[in-house]
């Protein structure tokens, strides 16, 4: 009987301890929830200012925060966070990965990267084909934003777009070479003349024409 009574006391103590930690969890989660609302409003405002220069004038971005049922509470808190967007005025917002096309999603990603980077110093940002699915004036707009970002943050951009490549301060060509041991990828810094030729090739393909060279020079001069 003594052993049973001792076990009952231990179980009561454990239950009380569990209630205390549950209450503490809810207190901390409430603080996190409040901070999330503040951070989400700030992020939405910054991303919104980034959209027009990226040719997304009619787009809208929002951070959707919803409360989870108690059985889904976890180490990240009591809420679910989801980025939502609409790409045209009057369009109903939805999950950004379902609403946006490939090119639009790339530009939303660029806006998010810029917004989240803030004033962090000593950082390097790497964009791998962030201009995917866009061309013409939109690609030029993406290149302009990347160039402005590069003024304050070291920015590396992998691109197939001549409009974007022309905005860089330096240009390196990535080439693959087949060897007996396999394919080797290497980068080659380009001189000003070689850079013009490479951008002309990006515009015209393998057969570089005088018109392509003139267009490449015009892009570089801008």
N, C-alpha and C positions, 0 to 999 in steps of 0.2 A: 504493500500500500504506500509506503514511503516513497518508493521509486516512482510510482504512478503520480503521486502528488507533486514530486519534484519535476517530472516531465510536464505536467500541466502548467506549473509556474514558468518553466522555460519557454513553453509555447506562447504563453501570454506575453512574456517579455519580448519574444521575437516579433509577435504581431504588433506590439506597441512600437517597436523599433522600425518595423516596416511602414507603419502609418506616419511616423516622424519623417522618414526619408521620402515618402510619397509627397507629403506636404512641402518639404524642402524642394523637391523636384519641380512641383507646380509653381512655387515662388520664383525659382530661377527661370523656368520656362516662360513665365509671364514677363520677366525682364527682357529675355531674349526676343519675345514676340513684339514688345514695344520698340526695341531697337531695330528689329526687322522692318517695321512699318516706317520708321524714320529713314532708314537706309534705302528702302524701296522707293520712297517718294523722291529722294535725292537722285538715285540712279535713273529713274524714269525721266526726271527733268533734264539731266545731262544728256542722256541718249536722245531725247527728243530734239535737243539743239543740234545734234550731230547728223540728223537724218536729212534735212534739206540740202546741205552741201553734197550729199551722196546721191542726189536725185531721187530722194524718197519724200518729196514734199507732202504728199497726201497720206503718208504712213503714220501709224500710231503705235507706240510701244508701252507696255505696262507690265509691272511685276505683280502677278496674281498670288495672293496669300490666302489660303483657306485652312480652317481648323480641322484637325484630324479627329476621328473618334478615339476614345481612351485606349482601346485595344491596339491602336496603331502608334501610340506615343513611343518615342525612342530616344536615342542619344542626341539626335539633332533637334529635339523639341517636340512641340505639339502641333506643328503646322506643316503644310505642304507648300513649296514655292515653285511657281511655274512662270516662265516668260511667255507672254502673249503679245500678239501683234495683229494689226490690220494694215493692209498695204494700200488701200484706197479709202477716201472719205466716204462715210456711210456704210462701209463694210463692217460686219460683225467681227470682233476680235476673237482669236482662237489661238491654240498652241502654236508658237512661232515656227516649229519644225513642220507643221502641217499647212499653215497658211502661206508662208513665204516660198517663192520659187528658189532655185539654186542661186541665181544671181542676187536676189533680194536677201536671202539668208546670209550670203557672204558679206553684204554691206551692213546688215544688222550686226553681224559678228565683229566687223571692224568698229562700228560705233560702240559696241559693248566693250571691246578691248580698250579703246581710247578712254571711255568713261571709267572703267575699273582701274586703269593704270594710274590716274591721278598725277600727283607730283612726285612719285617714287623716283629716287635718283639711283644711278649706277645700274640700271636695268637694260636688258636687251630684249626687244620684241621680235619674234620671228613669225612672219605671215607666209603660209604656204598656199599660193593660188587663192588669196582672199578675193581676187577679182574674177573668180570663176563664173562663167555664165553671163558676163557683161562685156560690152564693147562700146566703141564710139565715144560719145560724150560722157556716158556713165563711167567707162573705164578711165577717162581723163579725170573725172571728178574723184574717183578712188585714188588715182595717182597723186592728185593735188593734196588730198587729206593725208596720205602716207608721207608725202614730202614735208608737210607741216609738222607731222608727228616726229619725223626724223630730225627736226631742228632742235628738239629738246631730249629725245630718247634715241639711243642707237637702235636702228630698225633695219632688219634684214627681210627682204621680200623675194620670194620665189614666184616668178610670173612668166606667162607666155604672152602677155599683152604689151605691145610696143608703147602704148600710151602710158602705161605704168612704168615700164623700164626707163623711159625717157625722163622721168621725174627724179630718178635717183642721182645721188652725188657720185656714186661709183657703180660700175657695171662689171660683173663677173659672169662669164659664160660657163655653164655646166656641160661637160662633155663626157660621154661614155666610150671606153675603149675596150675592145675584146682582146684578151690575152690568153695564153695557154692555161693560166690558173683561174680564169673567169673574167667577168666584166668589171672593169674598174671605173669608178666615177671620179672626176677631178674638176676643179674650178680653175679658171684662167682669167686673171685681171685683164681688162681690155683698155687699150689706149683710146684717145678721143676718136682717131680715125677708125680703129677696129670697132668701136662702139657704134659709130654711124653705120658701118657695114652690117653689124649684127641686128640693129633695129630695122634696117632696110630689109634684111632677110626675114625678120619677123613679120614685116608688112607684106612682102612679095613672095616668100617661099625660097626655094633653092636658086631660082633664076632672078638675080637682083638686077632691076632695071634702073635707068637714070631717074625715072619718075619716083621709084621707091626710095632712092637715095635723097632726092629732093624732099620727099615727105618726111624722111627720117631727120634730116637737118632741121626742118620746120618744127618737128616735135621737140627736138633738143633745144632749139632756140627759145621755145616758149618757157 
